Amino acid sequence: MSDPTTEHLTTAGKSPASGRKKRRVAGRAHIVVFLAPAVLIYTVFSIYPLVESLRLSLFDGLPDGSAVWNGLGNYATLLFDANWAGQFWNALWNNLILFFIHMVVQNPIGLLLAALLSLAPRFGGTYRTLIFVPTLLSVVIVGFIWELILSPLWGVSETILGGIGLAWLYQPWLGLESSALVTVSLISVWQYVGIPMMLIYAALLSIPDELIDAARVDGLNGWWIFWKVKLPLILPTLGIVAILTYIGNFTASFDLIYSIQGALGAPNYSTDVMGTLLFRTFFGQQLQIGDTYMGATIASMMFFIILIGVSFYLVLVQRRLQRYEM
């Protein structure tokens, strides 16, 4: 028979470790419980559609409704076929123009507004709200309002320009191929400039006051403090703003262009982007019959283009920013 004292000591010696192990298991169970809904929703609405689009892009439809393996044939058709390549490269080029305009107009304005608001935080709440409110508005409402404002028939833009002596500058900007894309881009800038402003503003407020005081002791004034101290410290935030702008111009540009210029990217496809091309191809438009497999190919190309841009940022830009911080 075993000694009860020895058995008790052995059990007592094992109990703390056993208790810690049980607590760890219980903690991991809680993590799984809390993450499960988010993972499930993300899988159903993001991962599964992405995988299914990639799969469908490798097939082609037959007249009887069945699908046949086509490999990379759809991609070759999209890139090189005379009926598809022109639309694809035109839409991609328009997306890049949108991205460029947002980078050189929206983000610098957001940086300027954030810098100005950070200088007077006591009075900045009202201005931050007013600037950010358009971001909360429906894209359809914004598009309809600006379409009314710029309309050559009943719009007020010509009257406003005439009131300040610049009536000769007025043009039907949304109806001209040369200006329609730029006009839509500036409308998008007006609506979404509040997002980079708030991100940069939060980054500026997170800078310790000790650094600013030390810069003043060294003899720097307001402008040089921003240029030499604040701007280098918010470079990671500016990088995030840039990559969000890049992603947004491929994923969110469809809404505004569709509400203003329609699915055809009027006039004459001058405002056609990847999103409108995807919509026309997948669902059909006027005399064009919807093609599920070519639509999936365009969606997959959008994914690859975004992936290339994000990878470029992570590999080349983010690493340099991390080395700069160190």
C-alpha positions as CSV (number, residue, x, y, z in Angstrom):
1,M,0.0,0.0,0.0
2,S,1.2,3.5,-0.8
3,D,2.0,6.0,1.9
4,P,-0.9,8.6,2.2
5,T,1.5,11.3,3.1
6,T,3.7,10.7,0.1
7,E,0.6,10.6,-2.2
8,H,-0.7,13.9,-0.7
9,L,2.7,15.6,-1.2
10,T,2.8,14.4,-4.8
11,T,-0.7,15.6,-5.6
12,A,0.0,18.9,-3.9
13,G,3.2,19.3,-5.9
14,K,1.4,18.8,-9.2
15,S,-1.6,20.9,-8.5
16,P,-0.1,24.4,-9.2
17,A,1.2,23.4,-12.6
18,S,-2.0,21.6,-13.5
19,G,-4.0,24.7,-12.5
20,R,-1.8,26.9,-14.7
21,K,-2.3,24.6,-17.6
22,K,-6.0,24.6,-17.1
23,R,-6.1,28.4,-17.0
24,R,-4.1,28.6,-20.2
25,V,-6.5,26.2,-21.9
26,A,-9.4,28.2,-20.6
27,G,-7.8,31.4,-21.9
28,R,-7.2,29.9,-25.3
29,A,-10.8,28.8,-25.4
30,H,-12.0,32.3,-24.7
31,I,-9.8,33.6,-27.6
32,V,-11.4,31.1,-30.0
33,V,-14.9,32.0,-28.8
34,F,-14.3,35.7,-29.3
35,L,-12.5,35.3,-32.7
36,A,-14.9,32.8,-34.2
37,P,-17.7,35.2,-35.3
38,A,-15.2,37.6,-36.9
39,V,-13.4,34.8,-38.6
40,L,-16.6,33.2,-39.8
41,I,-18.0,36.5,-41.2
42,Y,-14.6,37.3,-42.9
43,T,-14.4,33.8,-44.4
44,V,-18.0,33.9,-45.8
45,F,-17.9,37.4,-47.2
46,S,-14.3,37.9,-48.1
47,I,-12.2,34.7,-48.4
48,Y,-14.8,32.5,-50.0
49,P,-15.8,35.0,-52.7
50,L,-12.1,35.7,-53.5
51,V,-11.3,32.0,-53.8
52,E,-14.4,31.4,-55.9
53,S,-13.6,34.3,-58.2
54,L,-10.1,32.9,-58.7
55,R,-11.6,29.5,-59.5
56,L,-14.2,30.8,-61.9
57,S,-11.5,32.9,-63.8
58,L,-9.9,29.6,-64.9
59,F,-13.1,28.3,-66.6
60,D,-15.1,29.3,-69.6
61,G,-18.8,28.9,-70.3
62,L,-20.4,26.7,-72.9
63,P,-23.7,27.5,-74.7
64,D,-25.5,24.8,-72.7
65,G,-24.5,26.5,-69.4
66,S,-21.8,24.2,-68.4
67,A,-18.2,25.2,-67.6
68,V,-15.0,23.9,-69.2
69,W,-11.5,24.3,-68.0
70,N,-9.7,27.2,-69.8
71,G,-6.6,27.7,-67.7
72,L,-5.1,31.2,-68.2
73,G,-7.1,31.7,-71.4
74,N,-9.4,34.3,-69.9
75,Y,-6.5,36.3,-68.8
76,A,-4.9,36.2,-72.2
77,T,-8.2,37.3,-73.7
78,L,-8.5,40.2,-71.3
79,L,-5.0,41.4,-71.9
80,F,-4.5,40.8,-75.6
81,D,-7.9,40.3,-77.4
82,A,-9.0,43.2,-79.5
83,N,-12.5,43.2,-78.0
84,W,-11.3,43.2,-74.4
85,A,-7.8,44.6,-74.1
86,G,-8.8,48.2,-75.1
87,Q,-11.4,48.4,-72.3
88,F,-9.2,46.8,-69.7
89,W,-6.1,49.0,-70.3
90,N,-8.4,52.1,-70.5
91,A,-10.0,51.2,-67.2
92,L,-6.7,50.5,-65.5
93,W,-5.2,53.7,-66.8
94,N,-8.2,55.7,-65.4
95,N,-7.8,54.0,-62.0
96,L,-4.1,55.1,-62.0
97,I,-5.1,58.6,-62.8
98,L,-7.6,58.6,-60.0
99,F,-4.9,57.3,-57.6
100,F,-2.4,60.0,-58.8
101,I,-5.0,62.8,-58.3
102,H,-5.8,61.6,-54.8
103,M,-2.2,61.3,-53.9
104,V,-1.2,64.8,-55.1
105,V,-4.4,66.6,-54.1
106,Q,-6.4,64.8,-51.4
107,N,-3.5,63.6,-49.1
108,P,-1.6,66.9,-49.1
109,I,-4.8,68.8,-48.3
110,G,-5.5,66.3,-45.5
111,L,-1.9,66.8,-44.2
112,L,-2.3,70.6,-44.3
113,L,-5.7,70.5,-42.6
114,A,-4.4,68.1,-39.9
115,A,-1.4,70.4,-39.3
116,L,-3.6,73.5,-39.0
117,L,-6.0,71.8,-36.6
118,S,-3.2,70.4,-34.4
119,L,-2.0,74.0,-33.8
120,A,-5.4,74.9,-32.2
121,P,-7.0,71.8,-30.9
122,R,-9.4,73.8,-28.7
123,F,-11.2,75.2,-31.7
124,G,-10.6,72.2,-34.0
125,G,-13.6,70.1,-33.1
126,T,-16.1,72.0,-35.1
127,Y,-13.9,72.2,-38.2
128,R,-13.0,68.5,-38.0
129,T,-16.7,67.6,-37.9
130,L,-17.5,69.8,-40.8
131,I,-14.7,68.5,-42.9
132,F,-15.5,64.9,-42.0
133,V,-19.3,65.0,-42.5
134,P,-19.1,64.5,-46.4
135,T,-17.4,61.2,-45.7
136,L,-20.5,60.0,-43.9
137,L,-22.9,60.9,-46.7
138,S,-24.1,58.3,-49.1
139,V,-22.1,58.2,-52.3
140,V,-25.4,58.3,-54.3
141,I,-26.4,61.5,-52.6
142,V,-23.0,63.1,-53.1
143,G,-23.0,62.1,-56.8
144,F,-26.5,63.4,-57.4
145,I,-25.9,66.7,-55.6
146,W,-22.7,67.4,-57.6
147,E,-24.4,66.4,-60.8
148,L,-27.0,69.0,-60.1
149,I,-24.4,71.7,-59.2
150,L,-22.4,71.1,-62.3
151,S,-25.3,70.7,-64.7
152,P,-25.2,73.2,-67.6
153,L,-29.0,73.3,-67.6
154,W,-29.9,74.0,-63.9
155,G,-26.6,73.9,-62.1
156,V,-25.4,76.9,-60.0
157,S,-21.7,76.5,-60.8
158,E,-22.0,78.9,-63.8
159,T,-23.8,81.5,-61.7
160,I,-21.2,81.3,-59.0
161,L,-18.3,81.7,-61.4
162,G,-20.2,84.6,-63.0
163,G,-20.6,86.3,-59.6
164,I,-16.9,86.5,-59.2
165,G,-16.1,87.4,-62.8
166,L,-15.0,84.0,-64.0
167,A,-18.0,82.9,-66.0
168,W,-15.6,82.3,-69.0
169,L,-14.1,79.4,-67.2
170,Y,-17.3,77.4,-67.0
171,Q,-17.5,74.3,-69.0
172,P,-19.8,71.2,-68.9
173,W,-16.9,69.4,-67.1
174,L,-18.8,66.1,-66.6
175,G,-19.8,66.0,-70.3
176,L,-16.3,66.5,-71.8
177,E,-13.9,63.6,-72.2
178,S,-11.0,65.7,-71.4
179,S,-12.3,66.8,-68.0
180,A,-14.8,64.3,-66.8
181,L,-12.4,62.0,-65.0
182,V,-10.6,64.9,-63.3
183,T,-13.9,66.4,-62.2
184,V,-15.1,63.1,-60.7
185,S,-11.7,62.7,-59.0
186,L,-12.0,66.1,-57.4
187,I,-15.6,65.3,-56.2
188,S,-14.1,62.2,-54.6
189,V,-11.4,64.3,-53.0
190,W,-14.0,66.7,-51.5
191,Q,-15.9,63.7,-50.0
192,Y,-13.0,61.7,-48.6
193,V,-10.4,64.2,-47.6
194,G,-11.6,63.9,-44.0
195,I,-10.2,60.3,-43.7
196,P,-6.5,61.2,-44.3
197,M,-7.0,64.4,-42.2
198,M,-8.2,62.4,-39.2
199,L,-5.5,59.7,-39.5
200,I,-2.8,62.3,-39.7
201,Y,-4.3,64.5,-37.0
202,A,-4.3,61.6,-34.6
203,A,-0.7,60.9,-35.4
204,L,0.3,64.5,-34.8
205,L,-1.5,64.5,-31.4
206,S,0.4,61.4,-30.4
207,I,3.8,63.1,-30.7
208,P,5.1,63.7,-27.1
209,D,5.2,67.4,-26.0
210,E,8.8,66.8,-24.7
211,L,10.1,66.5,-28.3
212,I,8.4,69.8,-29.3
213,D,9.7,71.6,-26.3
214,A,13.2,70.3,-27.0
215,A,13.0,71.5,-30.6
216,R,12.0,75.0,-29.3
217,V,14.9,75.0,-27.0
218,D,17.2,74.3,-29.9
219,G,15.8,77.4,-31.7
220,L,13.3,75.9,-34.2
221,N,10.2,77.8,-35.0
222,G,6.7,76.5,-35.9
223,W,7.4,75.6,-39.5
224,W,10.8,74.0,-38.9
225,I,9.4,72.1,-35.9
226,F,6.8,70.5,-38.3
227,W,9.3,69.9,-41.0
228,K,12.2,68.5,-38.9
229,V,10.3,66.9,-36.0
230,K,6.7,66.2,-36.7
231,L,6.8,65.1,-40.3
232,P,9.5,62.4,-39.8
233,L,7.5,61.0,-36.9
234,I,4.3,60.6,-38.9
235,L,5.9,59.0,-41.9
236,P,4.4,55.6,-41.0
237,T,0.9,57.1,-40.9
238,L,1.5,58.8,-44.3
239,G,2.5,55.4,-45.7
240,I,-0.7,53.9,-44.3
241,V,-2.7,56.7,-45.9
242,A,-1.0,56.2,-49.2
243,I,-1.7,52.4,-49.3
244,L,-5.3,53.0,-48.2
245,T,-5.7,55.5,-51.0
246,Y,-4.3,53.0,-53.5
247,I,-6.7,50.3,-52.4
248,G,-9.7,52.6,-52.2
249,N,-9.2,53.8,-55.8
250,F,-9.6,50.3,-57.0
251,T,-12.4,49.2,-54.7
252,A,-14.4,52.3,-53.8
253,S,-14.2,54.4,-57.0
254,F,-17.0,52.4,-58.6
255,D,-19.8,53.9,-56.4
256,L,-19.2,57.5,-57.2
257,I,-18.6,57.0,-60.9
258,Y,-21.6,54.8,-61.3
259,S,-23.9,57.3,-59.6
260,I,-22.6,60.2,-61.7
261,Q,-21.6,58.8,-65.1
262,G,-23.3,55.4,-65.1
263,A,-21.9,51.9,-65.8
264,L,-20.5,52.9,-69.2
265,G,-18.2,55.5,-67.7
266,A,-19.5,58.3,-69.8
267,P,-18.6,60.2,-71.9
268,N,-17.2,57.6,-74.2
269,Y,-15.6,55.5,-71.5
270,S,-13.5,58.4,-70.3
271,T,-14.4,57.7,-66.7
272,D,-14.5,53.9,-67.0
273,V,-12.6,52.2,-64.2
274,M,-12.0,48.6,-63.2
275,G,-15.2,48.6,-61.1
276,T,-17.5,49.7,-63.8
277,L,-15.8,47.3,-66.3
278,L,-16.4,44.5,-63.8
279,F,-20.0,45.5,-63.3
280,R,-20.8,45.6,-67.1
281,T,-19.0,42.4,-67.7
282,F,-20.5,40.3,-64.9
283,F,-24.1,41.6,-65.0
284,G,-24.3,42.8,-68.6
285,Q,-25.2,46.3,-69.8
286,Q,-27.5,47.3,-72.7
287,L,-26.6,45.0,-75.6
288,Q,-23.7,43.4,-73.7
289,I,-24.6,40.0,-72.2
290,G,-23.2,39.2,-68.7
291,D,-20.3,36.8,-68.6
292,T,-19.6,35.3,-65.2
293,Y,-16.2,33.9,-66.1
294,M,-14.8,37.0,-67.7
295,G,-16.3,39.0,-64.8
296,A,-14.4,36.8,-62.4
297,T,-11.3,37.3,-64.4
298,I,-11.5,41.0,-64.1
299,A,-12.2,40.7,-60.4
300,S,-9.1,38.5,-60.1
301,M,-7.0,41.0,-62.0
302,M,-8.1,43.7,-59.6
303,F,-7.0,41.5,-56.7
304,F,-3.6,40.9,-58.3
305,I,-3.1,44.6,-59.0
306,I,-4.0,45.5,-55.4
307,L,-1.8,42.7,-54.1
308,I,1.2,43.9,-56.2
309,G,0.8,47.5,-54.8
310,V,0.4,46.3,-51.2
311,S,3.4,44.0,-51.5
312,F,5.5,46.8,-53.0
313,Y,4.6,49.0,-50.0
314,L,5.3,46.3,-47.4
315,V,8.6,45.2,-49.0
316,L,10.1,48.5,-50.1
317,V,8.4,51.3,-48.2
318,Q,7.5,49.8,-44.8
319,R,10.9,48.3,-44.3
320,R,12.6,51.6,-44.9
321,L,10.3,53.3,-42.5
322,Q,11.0,50.8,-39.8
323,R,14.8,51.2,-40.4
324,Y,14.3,55.0,-40.2
325,E,12.4,54.7,-36.9
326,M,15.2,52.5,-35.4
